[in-house]
Amino acid sequence: MSAGSQALELYQTGPLTVIGFYGRPVLEGITPLDCRNELEKIITDHRCQTIAFDLSGMKLLPSGMLGLFASVKKTGVDILLYNSGREVREVLEVTKLDTMLELFEVDLTAA
């Protein structure tokens, strides 16, 4: 990842923090370590109790990100995953993370 660029896009901060990945279908050039470092700072700075990740448009979620979700959950921060596509949902089911993390679908086109 280039200096100064961010892996995570903040939509809302506070006890409930909403994060996206800038609508990327694949996290090319972004490592789980990049995300972990940003996420740790976000959790500390905003005293997050729940993090909702918007996975809209994502086709591939690296295994390191799955581990990151699980490790953050183990620290006591709730993890919610929104709008995981079919491919990502299948990986969550195979890894059984769908039983550990809450999954939601939201129609973003509804007014």
N, CA, C and O atoms as a Tinker XYZ file with bonds, in Angstrom:
   444  protein
     1  N      0.864000   -1.170000    0.000000    73     2
     2  CA     0.000000    0.000000    0.000000    64     1     3
     3  C      0.904000    1.224000    0.000000    63     2     4     5
     4  O      1.903000    1.262000    0.718000    81     3
     5  N      0.568000    2.191000   -0.776000    73     3     6
     6  CA     1.402000    3.380000   -0.863000    64     5     7
     7  C      1.229000    4.252000    0.372000    63     6     8     9
     8  O      0.175000    4.250000    1.007000    81     7
     9  N      2.259000    4.982000    0.697000    73     7    10
    10  CA     2.219000    5.865000    1.859000    64     9    11
    11  C      1.108000    6.882000    1.704000    63    10    12    13
    12  O      0.938000    7.481000    0.642000    81    11
    13  N      0.358000    7.069000    2.767000    73    11    14
    14  CA    -0.700000    8.061000    2.752000    64    13    15
    15  C     -2.043000    7.531000    2.295000    63    14    16    17
    16  O     -3.063000    8.190000    2.495000    81    15
    17  N     -2.069000    6.352000    1.685000    73    15    18
    18  CA    -3.365000    5.804000    1.272000    64    17    19
    19  C     -3.956000    5.009000    2.423000    63    18    20    21
    20  O     -3.243000    4.553000    3.317000    81    19
    21  N     -5.254000    4.854000    2.383000    73    19    22
    22  CA    -5.933000    4.143000    3.458000    64    21    23
    23  C     -6.623000    2.912000    2.913000    63    22    24    25
    24  O     -7.116000    2.907000    1.785000    81    23
    25  N     -6.653000    1.867000    3.725000    73    23    26
    26  CA    -7.326000    0.637000    3.357000    64    25    27
    27  C     -8.808000    0.708000    3.701000    63    26    28    29
    28  O     -9.639000    0.116000    3.013000    81    27
    29  N     -9.137000    1.433000    4.766000    73    27    30
    30  CA   -10.500000    1.451000    5.287000    64    29    31
    31  C    -11.150000    2.814000    5.089000    63    30    32    33
    32  O    -10.527000    3.853000    5.305000    81    31
    33  N    -12.404000    2.791000    4.676000    73    31    34
    34  CA   -13.184000    4.014000    4.503000    64    33    35
    35  C    -14.173000    4.116000    5.662000    63    34    36    37
    36  O    -14.998000    3.224000    5.859000    81    35
    37  N    -14.088000    5.201000    6.424000    73    35    38
    38  CA   -14.977000    5.408000    7.562000    64    37    39
    39  C    -16.251000    6.104000    7.109000    63    38    40    41
    40  O    -16.198000    7.189000    6.529000    81    39
    41  N    -17.398000    5.481000    7.372000    73    39    42
    42  CA   -18.697000    6.092000    7.080000    64    41    43
    43  C    -19.248000    6.786000    8.313000    63    42    44    45
    44  O    -19.888000    7.834000    8.224000    81    43
    45  N    -18.985000    6.178000    9.476000    73    43    46
    46  CA   -19.527000    6.682000   10.745000    64    45    47
    47  C    -18.605000    6.197000   11.849000    63    46    48    49
    48  O    -18.121000    5.067000   11.802000    81    47
    49  N    -18.355000    7.048000   12.851000    73    47    50
    50  CA   -17.508000    6.645000   13.959000    64    49    51
    51  C    -18.246000    6.805000   15.280000    63    50    52    53
    52  O    -19.251000    7.509000   15.374000    81    51
    53  N    -17.726000    6.143000   16.280000    73    51    54
    54  CA   -18.316000    6.188000   17.606000    64    53    55
    55  C    -18.455000    4.765000   18.128000    63    54    56    57
    56  O    -17.800000    3.852000   17.625000    81    55
    57  N    -19.313000    4.568000   19.144000    73    55    58
    58  CA   -19.508000    3.211000   19.663000    64    57    59
    59  C    -19.907000    2.229000   18.547000    63    58    60    61
    60  O    -19.469000    1.078000   18.536000    81    59
    61  N    -20.748000    2.707000   17.607000    73    59    62
    62  CA   -21.036000    1.940000   16.390000    64    61    63
    63  C    -20.266000    2.623000   15.264000    63    62    64    65
    64  O    -20.570000    3.753000   14.882000    81    63
    65  N    -19.287000    1.934000   14.752000    73    63    66
    66  CA   -18.464000    2.460000   13.673000    64    65    67
    67  C    -18.756000    1.668000   12.412000    63    66    68    69
    68  O    -18.797000    0.438000   12.440000    81    67
    69  N    -18.959000    2.370000   11.304000    73    67    70
    70  CA   -19.265000    1.737000   10.027000    64    69    71
    71  C    -18.087000    1.977000    9.089000    63    70    72    73
    72  O    -17.650000    3.108000    8.877000    81    71
    73  N    -17.593000    0.877000    8.537000    73    71    74
    74  CA   -16.377000    0.906000    7.725000    64    73    75
    75  C    -16.627000    0.194000    6.408000    63    74    76    77
    76  O    -17.341000   -0.808000    6.358000    81    75
    77  N    -16.038000    0.715000    5.344000    73    75    78
    78  CA   -16.070000    0.060000    4.043000    64    77    79
    79  C    -14.664000   -0.054000    3.483000    63    78    80    81
    80  O    -13.687000    0.332000    4.124000    81    79
    81  N    -14.585000   -0.586000    2.285000    73    79    82
    82  CA   -13.303000   -0.776000    1.611000    64    81    83
    83  C    -13.274000   -0.009000    0.293000    63    82    84    85
    84  O    -12.668000   -0.460000   -0.679000    81    83
    85  N    -13.932000    1.154000    0.262000    73    83    86
    86  CA   -13.983000    2.011000   -0.919000    64    85    87
    87  C    -14.602000    1.300000   -2.112000    63    86    88    89
    88  O    -14.279000    1.631000   -3.253000    81    87
    89  N    -15.479000    0.335000   -1.882000    73    87    90
    90  CA   -16.161000   -0.366000   -2.966000    64    89    91
    91  C    -15.266000   -1.256000   -3.810000    63    90    92    93
    92  O    -15.650000   -1.654000   -4.910000    81    91
    93  N    -14.087000   -1.572000   -3.316000    73    91    94
    94  CA   -13.157000   -2.425000   -4.072000    64    93    95
    95  C    -13.695000   -3.846000   -4.164000    63    94    96    97
    96  O    -14.169000   -4.386000   -3.164000    81    95
    97  N    -13.632000   -4.463000   -5.334000    73    95    98
    98  CA   -14.027000   -5.868000   -5.430000    64    97    99
    99  C    -12.956000   -6.795000   -4.854000    63    98   100   101
   100  O    -13.264000   -7.889000   -4.382000    81    99
   101  N    -11.699000   -6.351000   -4.896000    73    99   102
   102  CA   -10.563000   -7.121000   -4.387000    64   101   103
   103  C     -9.637000   -6.133000   -3.679000    63   102   104   105
   104  O     -9.466000   -5.001000   -4.133000    81   103
   105  N     -9.050000   -6.558000   -2.582000    73   103   106
   106  CA    -8.153000   -5.675000   -1.826000    64   105   107
   107  C     -6.728000   -5.784000   -2.353000    63   106   108   109
   108  O     -5.826000   -6.213000   -1.634000    81   107
   109  N     -6.531000   -5.396000   -3.608000    73   107   110
   110  CA    -5.207000   -5.448000   -4.215000    64   109   111
   111  C     -4.297000   -4.398000   -3.588000    63   110   112   113
   112  O     -4.690000   -3.248000   -3.391000    81   111
   113  N     -3.068000   -4.820000   -3.278000    73   111   114
   114  CA    -2.094000   -3.893000   -2.731000    64   113   115
   115  C     -2.343000   -3.517000   -1.282000    63   114   116   117
   116  O     -1.656000   -2.653000   -0.740000    81   115
   117  N     -3.313000   -4.152000   -0.653000    73   115   118
   118  CA    -3.643000   -3.869000    0.744000    64   117   119
   119  C     -3.485000   -5.169000    1.523000    63   118   120   121
   120  O     -4.074000   -6.191000    1.170000    81   119
   121  N     -2.700000   -5.123000    2.564000    73   119   122
   122  CA    -2.488000   -6.329000    3.355000    64   121   123
   123  C     -3.385000   -6.309000    4.594000    63   122   124   125
   124  O     -3.833000   -5.249000    5.030000    81   123
   125  N     -3.636000   -7.476000    5.147000    73   123   126
   126  CA    -4.370000   -7.510000    6.420000    64   125   127
   127  C     -3.668000   -6.693000    7.504000    63   126   128   129
   128  O     -4.326000   -6.142000    8.387000    81   127
   129  N     -2.330000   -6.612000    7.444000    73   127   130
   130  CA    -1.597000   -5.803000    8.418000    64   129   131
   131  C     -1.944000   -4.322000    8.260000    63   130   132   133
   132  O     -2.085000   -3.611000    9.255000    81   131
   133  N     -2.083000   -3.847000    7.007000    73   131   134
   134  CA    -2.512000   -2.467000    6.776000    64   133   135
   135  C     -3.863000   -2.228000    7.452000    63   134   136   137
   136  O     -4.056000   -1.238000    8.157000    81   135
   137  N     -4.785000   -3.152000    7.222000    73   135   138
   138  CA    -6.124000   -3.021000    7.801000    64   137   139
   139  C     -6.088000   -3.128000    9.313000    63   138   140   141
   140  O     -6.781000   -2.383000   10.006000    81   139
   141  N     -5.287000   -4.048000    9.832000    73   139   142
   142  CA    -5.187000   -4.224000   11.294000    64   141   143
   143  C     -4.689000   -2.940000   11.946000    63   142   144   145
   144  O     -5.248000   -2.495000   12.949000    81   143
   145  N     -3.649000   -2.349000   11.387000    73   143   146
   146  CA    -3.095000   -1.121000   11.970000    64   145   147
   147  C     -4.124000    0.000000   11.970000    63   146   148   149
   148  O     -4.282000    0.694000   12.974000    81   147
   149  N     -4.827000    0.184000   10.854000    73   147   150
   150  CA    -5.864000    1.218000   10.791000    64   149   151
   151  C     -6.996000    0.905000   11.759000    63   150   152   153
   152  O     -7.495000    1.790000   12.454000    81   151
   153  N     -7.394000   -0.358000   11.797000    73   151   154
   154  CA    -8.513000   -0.759000   12.644000    64   153   155
   155  C     -8.192000   -0.569000   14.122000    63   154   156   157
   156  O     -9.040000   -0.096000   14.878000    81   155
   157  N     -6.995000   -0.927000   14.540000    73   155   158
   158  CA    -6.606000   -0.731000   15.944000    64   157   159
   159  C     -6.688000    0.741000   16.328000    63   158   160   161
   160  O     -7.168000    1.077000   17.411000    81   159
   161  N     -6.220000    1.619000   15.444000    73   159   162
   162  CA    -6.280000    3.049000   15.717000    64   161   163
   163  C     -7.732000    3.525000   15.774000    63   162   164   165
   164  O     -8.088000    4.314000   16.650000    81   163
   165  N     -8.564000    3.058000   14.859000    73   163   166
   166  CA    -9.976000    3.452000   14.834000    64   165   167
   167  C    -10.670000    3.005000   16.123000    63   166   168   169
   168  O    -11.413000    3.779000   16.727000    81   167
   169  N    -10.433000    1.764000   16.543000    73   167   170
   170  CA   -11.065000    1.226000   17.750000    64   169   171
   171  C    -10.662000    2.058000   18.967000    63   170   172   173
   172  O    -11.507000    2.397000   19.796000    81   171
   173  N     -9.389000    2.381000   19.074000    73   171   174
   174  CA    -8.888000    3.167000   20.202000    64   173   175
   175  C     -9.404000    4.598000   20.160000    63   174   176   177
   176  O     -9.917000    5.108000   21.156000    81   175
   177  N     -9.267000    5.247000   19.007000    73   175   178
   178  CA    -9.642000    6.664000   18.885000    64   177   179
   179  C    -11.136000    6.907000   19.077000    63   178   180   181
   180  O    -11.528000    7.945000   19.610000    81   179
   181  N    -11.977000    5.955000   18.645000    73   179   182
   182  CA   -13.425000    6.173000   18.658000    64   181   183
   183  C    -14.160000    5.298000   19.675000    63   182   184   185
   184  O    -15.390000    5.283000   19.722000    81   183
   185  N    -13.392000    4.575000   20.483000    73   183   186
   186  CA   -13.966000    3.719000   21.535000    64   185   187
   187  C    -15.078000    2.820000   20.979000    63   186   188   189
   188  O    -16.183000    2.750000   21.519000    81   187
   189  N    -14.747000    2.150000   19.903000    73   187   190
   190  CA   -15.723000    1.302000   19.205000    64   189   191
   191  C    -16.166000    0.129000   20.075000    63   190   192   193
   192  O    -15.359000   -0.521000   20.739000    81   191
   193  N    -17.448000   -0.113000   20.052000    73   191   194
   194  CA   -18.018000   -1.302000   20.685000    64   193   195
   195  C    -18.516000   -2.272000   19.620000    63   194   196   197
   196  O    -18.525000   -3.486000   19.822000    81   195
   197  N    -18.927000   -1.719000   18.490000    73   195   198
   198  CA   -19.419000   -2.505000   17.369000    64   197   199
   199  C    -18.857000   -1.909000   16.082000    63   198   200   201
   200  O    -18.863000   -0.694000   15.890000    81   199
   201  N    -18.372000   -2.787000   15.206000    73   199   202
   202  CA   -17.911000   -2.343000   13.898000    64   201   203
   203  C    -18.734000   -3.058000   12.839000    63   202   204   205
   204  O    -18.808000   -4.286000   12.805000    81   203
   205  N    -19.345000   -2.263000   11.981000    73   203   206
   206  CA   -20.116000   -2.791000   10.860000    64   205   207
   207  C    -19.290000   -2.592000    9.592000    63   206   208   209
   208  O    -18.983000   -1.460000    9.218000    81   207
   209  N    -18.935000   -3.684000    8.938000    73   207   210
   210  CA   -18.178000   -3.619000    7.695000    64   209   211
   211  C    -19.136000   -3.721000    6.516000    63   210   212   213
   212  O    -19.922000   -4.664000    6.426000    81   211
   213  N    -19.068000   -2.752000    5.619000    73   211   214
   214  CA   -19.839000   -2.779000    4.383000    64   213   215
   215  C    -18.993000   -3.490000    3.336000    63   214   216   217
   216  O    -17.955000   -2.978000    2.919000    81   215
   217  N    -19.437000   -4.673000    2.911000    73   215   218
   218  CA   -18.700000   -5.474000    1.941000    64   217   219
   219  C    -19.297000   -5.364000    0.545000    63   218   220   221
   220  O    -19.023000   -6.202000   -0.314000    81   219
   221  N    -20.105000   -4.345000    0.313000    73   219   222
   222  CA   -20.744000   -4.162000   -0.993000    64   221   223
   223  C    -19.702000   -4.173000   -2.103000    63   222   224   225
   224  O    -18.693000   -3.471000   -2.034000    81   223
   225  N    -19.960000   -4.977000   -3.123000    73   223   226
   226  CA   -19.097000   -5.034000   -4.297000    64   225   227
   227  C    -17.875000   -5.918000   -4.154000    63   226   228   229
   228  O    -17.176000   -6.157000   -5.139000    81   227
   229  N    -17.596000   -6.411000   -2.954000    73   227   230
   230  CA   -16.400000   -7.213000   -2.740000    64   229   231
   231  C    -16.606000   -8.627000   -3.282000    63   230   232   233
   232  O    -17.589000   -9.294000   -2.958000    81   231
   233  N    -15.672000   -9.064000   -4.101000    73   231   234
   234  CA   -15.731000  -10.408000   -4.701000    64   233   235
   235  C    -14.816000  -11.389000   -3.986000    63   234   236   237
   236  O    -15.075000  -12.593000   -3.972000    81   235
   237  N    -13.758000  -10.879000   -3.401000    73   235   238
   238  CA   -12.767000  -11.739000   -2.767000    64   237   239
   239  C    -12.301000  -11.090000   -1.471000    63   238   240   241
   240  O    -11.892000   -9.929000   -1.454000    81   239
   241  N    -12.369000  -11.847000   -0.401000    73   239   242
   242  CA   -11.920000  -11.364000    0.903000    64   241   243
   243  C    -10.731000  -12.220000    1.322000    63   242   244   245
   244  O    -10.901000  -13.420000    1.540000    81   243
   245  N     -9.541000  -11.652000    1.444000    73   243   246
   246  CA    -8.353000  -12.436000    1.797000    64   245   247
   247  C     -8.526000  -13.153000    3.139000    63   246   248   249
   248  O     -9.204000  -12.667000    4.044000    81   247
   249  N     -7.897000  -14.314000    3.237000    73   247   250
   250  CA    -8.007000  -15.096000    4.473000    64   249   251
   251  C     -7.496000  -14.315000    5.675000    63   250   252   253
   252  O     -7.993000  -14.489000    6.788000    81   251
   253  N     -6.512000  -13.463000    5.459000    73   251   254
   254  CA    -6.009000  -12.639000    6.557000    64   253   255
   255  C     -7.060000  -11.696000    7.114000    63   254   256   257
   256  O     -7.056000  -11.385000    8.305000    81   255
   257  N     -7.969000  -11.239000    6.244000    73   255   258
   258  CA    -9.058000  -10.372000    6.709000    64   257   259
   259  C    -10.057000  -11.180000    7.537000    63   258   260   261
   260  O    -10.614000  -10.676000    8.513000    81   259
   261  N    -10.277000  -12.424000    7.147000    73   259   262
   262  CA   -11.166000  -13.282000    7.935000    64   261   263
   263  C    -10.591000  -13.456000    9.338000    63   262   264   265
   264  O    -11.314000  -13.380000   10.332000    81   263
   265  N     -9.290000  -13.690000    9.404000    73   263   266
   266  CA    -8.624000  -13.811000   10.701000    64   265   267
   267  C     -8.698000  -12.523000   11.496000    63   266   268   269
   268  O     -8.856000  -12.546000   12.717000    81   267
   269  N     -8.584000  -11.397000   10.801000    73   267   270
   270  CA    -8.683000  -10.098000   11.472000    64   269   271
   271  C    -10.074000   -9.913000   12.076000    63   270   272   273
   272  O    -10.196000   -9.484000   13.223000    81   271
   273  N    -11.116000  -10.229000   11.321000    73   271   274
   274  CA   -12.481000  -10.126000   11.849000    64   273   275
   275  C    -12.624000  -10.972000   13.113000    63   274   276   277
   276  O    -13.162000  -10.512000   14.120000    81   275
   277  N    -12.136000  -12.217000   13.050000    73   275   278
   278  CA   -12.251000  -13.124000   14.194000    64   277   279
   279  C    -11.452000  -12.616000   15.395000    63   278   280   281
   280  O    -11.933000  -12.688000   16.526000    81   279
   281  N    -10.247000  -12.107000   15.169000    73   279   282
   282  CA    -9.435000  -11.646000   16.298000    64   281   283
   283  C    -10.022000  -10.384000   16.935000    63   282   284   285
   284  O     -9.959000  -10.224000   18.153000    81   283
   285  N    -10.586000   -9.497000   16.131000    73   283   286
   286  CA   -11.234000   -8.304000   16.696000    64   285   287
   287  C    -12.450000   -8.728000   17.519000    63   286   288   289
   288  O    -12.685000   -8.189000   18.600000    81   287
   289  N    -13.210000   -9.675000   17.021000    73   287   290
   290  CA   -14.389000  -10.183000   17.743000    64   289   291
   291  C    -13.969000  -10.739000   19.105000    63   290   292   293
   292  O    -14.664000  -10.541000   20.102000    81   291
   293  N    -12.843000  -11.428000   19.142000    73   291   294
   294  CA   -12.360000  -12.012000   20.402000    64   293   295
   295  C    -11.942000  -10.965000   21.417000    63   294   296   297
   296  O    -11.842000  -11.276000   22.604000    81   295
   297  N    -11.691000   -9.718000   20.986000    73   295   298
   298  CA   -11.332000   -8.651000   21.920000    64   297   299
   299  C    -12.566000   -8.052000   22.583000    63   298   300   301
   300  O    -12.449000   -7.221000   23.483000    81   299
   301  N    -13.761000   -8.477000   22.134000    73   299   302
   302  CA   -14.995000   -7.964000   22.721000    64   301   303
   303  C    -15.704000   -6.940000   21.861000    63   302   304   305
   304  O    -16.769000   -6.452000   22.238000    81   303
   305  N    -15.138000   -6.605000   20.712000    73   303   306
   306  CA   -15.795000   -5.684000   19.784000    64   305   307
   307  C    -16.682000   -6.521000   18.864000    63   306   308   309
   308  O    -16.205000   -7.457000   18.223000    81   307
   309  N    -17.971000   -6.186000   18.800000    73   307   310
   310  CA   -18.877000   -6.917000   17.915000    64   309   311
   311  C    -18.569000   -6.572000   16.463000    63   310   312   313
   312  O    -18.281000   -5.421000   16.134000    81   311
   313  N    -18.633000   -7.580000   15.601000    73   311   314
   314  CA   -18.387000   -7.393000   14.172000    64   313   315
   315  C    -19.663000   -7.753000   13.419000    63   314   316   317
   316  O    -20.198000   -8.852000   13.561000    81   315
   317  N    -20.136000   -6.810000   12.623000    73   315   318
   318  CA   -21.293000   -7.015000   11.765000    64   317   319
   319  C    -20.813000   -6.895000   10.321000    63   318   320   321
   320  O    -20.041000   -5.993000    9.995000    81   319
   321  N    -21.266000   -7.795000    9.462000    73   319   322
   322  CA   -20.886000   -7.751000    8.056000    64   321   323
   323  C    -22.132000   -7.498000    7.217000    63   322   324   325
   324  O    -23.116000   -8.230000    7.315000    81   323
   325  N    -22.081000   -6.464000    6.400000    73   323   326
   326  CA   -23.213000   -6.087000    5.568000    64   325   327
   327  C    -22.901000   -6.311000    4.098000    63   326   328   329
   328  O    -21.798000   -6.034000    3.626000    81   327
   329  N    -23.889000   -6.814000    3.394000    73   327   330
   330  CA   -23.869000   -6.920000    1.932000    64   329   331
   331  C    -22.699000   -7.726000    1.393000    63   330   332   333
   332  O    -22.032000   -7.324000    0.440000    81   331
   333  N    -22.464000   -8.869000    2.020000    73   331   334
   334  CA   -21.437000   -9.757000    1.476000    64   333   335
   335  C    -22.029000  -10.426000    0.241000    63   334   336   337
   336  O    -23.145000  -10.944000    0.280000    81   335
   337  N    -21.289000  -10.411000   -0.833000    73   335   338
   338  CA   -21.734000  -11.049000   -2.062000    64   337   339
   339  C    -21.711000  -12.569000   -1.919000    63   338   340   341
   340  O    -21.258000  -13.108000   -0.909000    81   339
   341  N    -22.201000  -13.233000   -2.933000    73   339   342
   342  CA   -22.273000  -14.694000   -2.917000    64   341   343
   343  C    -20.911000  -15.325000   -2.637000    63   342   344   345
   344  O    -20.807000  -16.241000   -1.821000    81   343
   345  N    -19.868000  -14.839000   -3.312000    73   343   346
   346  CA   -18.530000  -15.417000   -3.159000    64   345   347
   347  C    -18.023000  -15.279000   -1.724000    63   346   348   349
   348  O    -17.499000  -16.233000   -1.148000    81   347
   349  N    -18.181000  -14.096000   -1.158000    73   347   350
   350  CA   -17.717000  -13.853000    0.209000    64   349   351
   351  C    -18.563000  -14.649000    1.195000    63   350   352   353
   352  O    -18.029000  -15.222000    2.144000    81   351
   353  N    -19.862000  -14.691000    0.984000    73   351   354
   354  CA   -20.748000  -15.442000    1.879000    64   353   355
   355  C    -20.378000  -16.929000    1.893000    63   354   356   357
   356  O    -20.395000  -17.560000    2.950000    81   355
   357  N    -20.045000  -17.488000    0.729000    73   355   358
   358  CA   -19.647000  -18.898000    0.661000    64   357   359
   359  C    -18.400000  -19.157000    1.500000    63   358   360   361
   360  O    -18.324000  -20.164000    2.203000    81   359
   361  N    -17.426000  -18.256000    1.431000    73   359   362
   362  CA   -16.199000  -18.404000    2.229000    64   361   363
   363  C    -16.534000  -18.317000    3.717000    63   362   364   365
   364  O    -16.006000  -19.089000    4.517000    81   363
   365  N    -17.397000  -17.395000    4.085000    73   363   366
   366  CA   -17.795000  -17.267000    5.492000    64   365   367
   367  C    -18.494000  -18.530000    5.976000    63   366   368   369
   368  O    -18.305000  -18.941000    7.122000    81   367
   369  N    -19.293000  -19.145000    5.124000    73   367   370
   370  CA   -19.985000  -20.385000    5.499000    64   369   371
   371  C    -19.007000  -21.548000    5.633000    63   370   372   373
   372  O    -19.084000  -22.317000    6.591000    81   371
   373  N    -18.085000  -21.680000    4.675000    73   371   374
   374  CA   -17.110000  -22.773000    4.708000    64   373   375
   375  C    -16.224000  -22.674000    5.945000    63   374   376   377
   376  O    -15.909000  -23.688000    6.567000    81   375
   377  N    -15.827000  -21.470000    6.299000    73   375   378
   378  CA   -14.950000  -21.267000    7.460000    64   377   379
   379  C    -15.723000  -21.227000    8.778000    63   378   380   381
   380  O    -15.126000  -21.152000    9.852000    81   379
   381  N    -17.039000  -21.277000    8.691000    73   379   382
   382  CA   -17.933000  -21.214000    9.864000    64   381   383
   383  C    -17.921000  -19.851000   10.547000    63   382   384   385
   384  O    -18.449000  -19.709000   11.650000    81   383
   385  N    -17.326000  -18.851000    9.907000    73   383   386
   386  CA   -17.348000  -17.509000   10.485000    64   385   387
   387  C    -18.746000  -16.910000   10.444000    63   386   388   389
   388  O    -19.036000  -15.962000   11.173000    81   387
   389  N    -19.613000  -17.453000    9.600000    73   387   390
   390  CA   -20.991000  -16.959000    9.570000    64   389   391
   391  C    -21.720000  -17.269000   10.870000    63   390   392   393
   392  O    -22.756000  -16.667000   11.153000    81   391
   393  N    -21.193000  -18.206000   11.669000    73   391   394
   394  CA   -21.802000  -18.505000   12.968000    64   393   395
   395  C    -21.223000  -17.616000   14.074000    63   394   396   397
   396  O    -21.821000  -17.479000   15.141000    81   395
   397  N    -20.063000  -17.016000   13.815000    73   395   398
   398  CA   -19.396000  -16.166000   14.803000    64   397   399
   399  C    -19.709000  -14.687000   14.579000    63   398   400   401
   400  O    -19.785000  -13.910000   15.531000    81   399
   401  N    -19.889000  -14.309000   13.327000    73   399   402
   402  CA   -20.128000  -12.918000   12.964000    64   401   403
   403  C    -21.557000  -12.767000   12.468000    63   402   404   405
   404  O    -22.118000  -13.699000   11.892000    81   403
   405  N    -22.144000  -11.607000   12.687000    73   403   406
   406  CA   -23.510000  -11.368000   12.228000    64   405   407
   407  C    -23.482000  -10.846000   10.799000    63   406   408   409
   408  O    -22.740000   -9.919000   10.475000    81   407
   409  N    -24.312000  -11.463000    9.942000    73   407   410
   410  CA   -24.375000  -11.095000    8.529000    64   409   411
   411  C    -25.725000  -10.465000    8.236000    63   410   412   413
   412  O    -26.763000  -10.949000    8.688000    81   411
   413  N    -25.698000   -9.368000    7.466000    73   411   414
   414  CA   -26.923000   -8.655000    7.110000    64   413   415
   415  C    -26.883000   -8.277000    5.643000    63   414   416   417
   416  O    -25.811000   -8.075000    5.072000    81   415
   417  N    -28.046000   -8.182000    5.039000    73   415   418
   418  CA   -28.175000   -7.671000    3.688000    64   417   419
   419  C    -29.067000   -6.433000    3.765000    63   418   420   421
   420  O    -30.138000   -6.468000    4.371000    81   419
   421  N    -28.625000   -5.351000    3.155000    73   419   422
   422  CA   -29.382000   -4.102000    3.159000    64   421   423
   423  C    -29.531000   -3.650000    1.713000    63   422   424   425
   424  O    -28.549000   -3.587000    0.973000    81   423
   425  N    -30.757000   -3.337000    1.313000    73   423   426
   426  CA   -31.009000   -2.832000   -0.021000    64   425   427
   427  C    -30.677000   -1.357000   -0.039000    63   426   428   429
   428  O    -31.446000   -0.530000    0.450000    81   427
   429  N    -29.528000   -1.031000   -0.604000    73   427   430
   430  CA   -29.080000    0.351000   -0.609000    64   429   431
   431  C    -29.788000    1.190000   -1.670000    63   430   432   433
   432  O    -29.635000    2.410000   -1.711000    81   431
   433  N    -30.565000    0.525000   -2.530000    73   431   434
   434  CA   -31.285000    1.264000   -3.572000    64   433   435
   435  C    -32.667000    1.698000   -3.093000    63   434   436   437
   436  O    -33.307000    2.533000   -3.734000    81   435
   437  N    -33.134000    1.145000   -1.979000    73   435   438
   438  CA   -34.450000    1.508000   -1.448000    64   437   439
   439  C    -34.403000    2.924000   -0.865000    63   438   440   441
   440  O    -33.460000    3.301000   -0.169000    81   439
   441  N    -35.430000    3.676000   -1.166000    73   439   442
   442  CA   -35.464000    5.063000   -0.652000    64   441   443
   443  C    -36.311000    5.179000    0.570000    63   442   444
   444  O    -36.446000    6.269000    1.126000    81   443
